[in-house]
Amino acid sequence: MTLTSATLIQTGDPGQYQRVFRAEWVFAHNSEALKKCVTDMQESKQDQRCTVSVPAPAHKAPAGFVMPPVSRCL
């Protein structure tokens, strides 16, 4: 996402921006597990369950990241 598109999304729909930002944060911390899960799905042609880790607040979140309430993210 470019800075311009991120700024447009943040300005137009701050809640959606936070959901996208949060999804990227979760993906960044779980990219290898998710890649393996997708590969397993492609090979088996079956649904796969994947385990991801969501870092505790002690881990540094990206600059500008504000964790929205879970109910707004689902």
Buried (B, 14 or more C-beta within 10 A) or exposed (E): EEEEEBEEBBEEEEEEBBBBBBEEBBEEBBEEEBEEBEEEEEEEEEEEEEEEEEEEEEEEEEEEEEEBEEEEEE
